[in-house]
Amino acid sequence: METVSPHELFTHIRIVLGMVIGLGITRMLAGIAGFIQHPGRYRVSLLHMLWVGSILLELVLFWWWEFGLSRIPVWRFGAYLFLIGYAVVLYLISALLFPDNIAEYAGYEDYFIRRRRWFFGLLAAAFVLDVIDTLIKGAKHWSQLSGDYLVQVPIGLALCLIAYVTARHSVHIALASVHILYQVYWIGRIVYTVG
């Protein structure tokens, strides 16, 4: 392979990541559109919709934060493969929220509660992958993050463990709400720092 600048490689990698993340966003938007197109088919669940909103935000935030990869001076295939794997995990989380068929379940909330172990297992994996992703972006990116980022991962993993173990509706509503509030906090930080 001929020598390619890191900027050109980043553009290529960003396109591939965009395709995978775009599939996740498409899956989510198609699911939401299904509620609009067929309002009587399935009852809308607050719990399910909170996680749908949260994961949509997660996909958007992932795409935003991946711009930090533009500073990487040398690209290796391992980093490229890792990033695709991370994007695939986020896509799988999206696909779990809107499966092809939920006929054997009482609705989306019943489906979500019964499939929660897969969902929160993948979400926990995404927390761990985010740390590796942050390390790949380098010391400058790491130094721009506040101390709350260091607390985010252990708290996120603990919340995933709680959600993995319990099926209590109120606990799941609280966890989804906390996750969305934390995402809104990061969006506020992005708006404030970028401007």
Secondary structure, 3 states (H helix, E strand, C coil): CCCCCHHHHHHHHHHHHHHHHHHHHHHHHHHHHHHHHCCCCCCCCHHHHHHHHHHHHHHHHHHHHHHHHHHCCCCCHHHHHHHHHHHHHHHHHHHHHCCCCCCCCCCHHHHHHHCHHHHHHHHHHHHHHHHHHHHHCCHHHHHHCCHHHHHHHHHHHHHHHHHHHCCCHHHHHHHHHHHHHHHHHHHHHHHHHHC
